[in-house]
Amino acid sequence: MSDAFDPYLEWLGIEPHEHPPDHYRLLGIARFERDRRMIEAAADQRMAYVRSFQTGPRVKFTQKMLNELAGAKLCLLNPNTKTTYDAVLEGRLAASGAGIAPGPSALPHDLLPPSALGAEATQFPHATATVGPPRRGEVWHDAGVPQPPPPPTQPHSATPAAPPSTAAKATAGEDAQPQDDNPLYTRPWFPFVVVAAIVLVAGLVWGIGRTLNKPVAESEPPVEVPDEPSEPVPPVVEEPLPPDPVVINQEESGAINFQASVATLHGDNLQLKLRGSESVIEGWTSEQDWLSWEFKVVSLPANPFFKVLITYAADEDAVGGRYGVAIDGEKEVSGTIPANRKPNEFHTDELIVSISRTGRHRLSLRAKEKPGEELMVVKSISLQPVKAR
């Protein structure tokens, strides 16, 4: 098998001139995407696609790619690290003149194996438009089908309507009653009716007013209004729970690689930053701050020893500073920042640790002695199995 195989290009469609890709390009989403569901779905989709090659001839490339995808997912789903990452990435793009161009869409479903598609594969590719019933006054017209003309309205008859029949006259033998054409107000009894109506209305108004203005009985206690609090109670703001740490799996070669973007930061000063296109951890100004990574060992080498390769940069005033590396908080080994290196350029120290069992572990990096303002800028850590002689 040729070592010229490029998993970024062959699996994710990322051209060589785009290496190393930023997190958004790696996940195949638009730069500075803010939809958490879209970020998580794109990461899970690409990780499922890469896992489909774990049983093929390219298996040795899969674990490194999965670790990078998991690191990008964790960084972009954490509001704090995403804000820092976006600010640095936007500044770098503006300085390079690349602009804030959207990234390509996520990996298309037709490239995924059936085992990695999930429930979305059962959805219909095209939606069928539906039409509701016509509203009043509307007529549906089907294409190519003529509609019958509406029925003609009945013409109005020119013959005038017959006049209503007159009332029947009085039957024989009944006396016709004389009609009085004088108005009511000329009747002698009309003034008395008006006076009686005025008295009745006045009595009703007086009774209603007395009922509404009835005083409250002395036996009823007054209603007490509670005093308002002198200071408003602030609303309770729930802090979002931190995301679970990414568990980095051992690669086929036996190595375990820890990137800065997947580290758990302990303390108030440490921050995830970008230098060029790579994530680093800066702000190590307190000896109480420390870093950790979760990882899983699948197989142990013939001897239980691993080389710890720590890549970092430090200022001149950090020379002589000391740090410690421990596995599960035990058997800590220490390193010293040497003087024979260029300031602010990345340098790799080598230490030796032992791991005696498979399964899940935690690697921690702590400050032992900090002579200057900042201990170091951490780029990555790698565990490499020591080959038996």
Salt bridges, closest charged atoms under 4 A:
ASP3 OD1 - LYS60 NZ 3.40
ASP6 OD2 - HIS19 NE2 3.70
GLU18 OE2 - ARG25 NE 2.74
ASP22 OD2 - ARG31 NE 3.05
ASP35 OD1 - ARG37 NE 3.80
ASP44 OD1 - LYS73 NZ 2.82
GLU68 OE2 - LYS64 NZ 2.56
ASP86 OD2 - LYS82 NZ 2.66
GLU120 OE1 - HIS109 NE2 3.26
GLU138 OE2 - ARG135 NH2 2.67
ASP180 OD2 - ARG187 NH2 3.29
GLU278 OE1 - LYS379 NZ 2.96
GLU282 OE2 - ARG275 NE 3.14
GLU294 OE1 - ARG360 NE 3.40
GLU294 OE2 - ARG362 NE 2.82
ASP328 OD2 - ARG357 NH2 3.58
ASP328 OD2 - HIS361 ND1 2.73
GLU332 OE1 - LYS368 NZ 3.02
ASP349 OD1 - HIS347 NE2 2.57
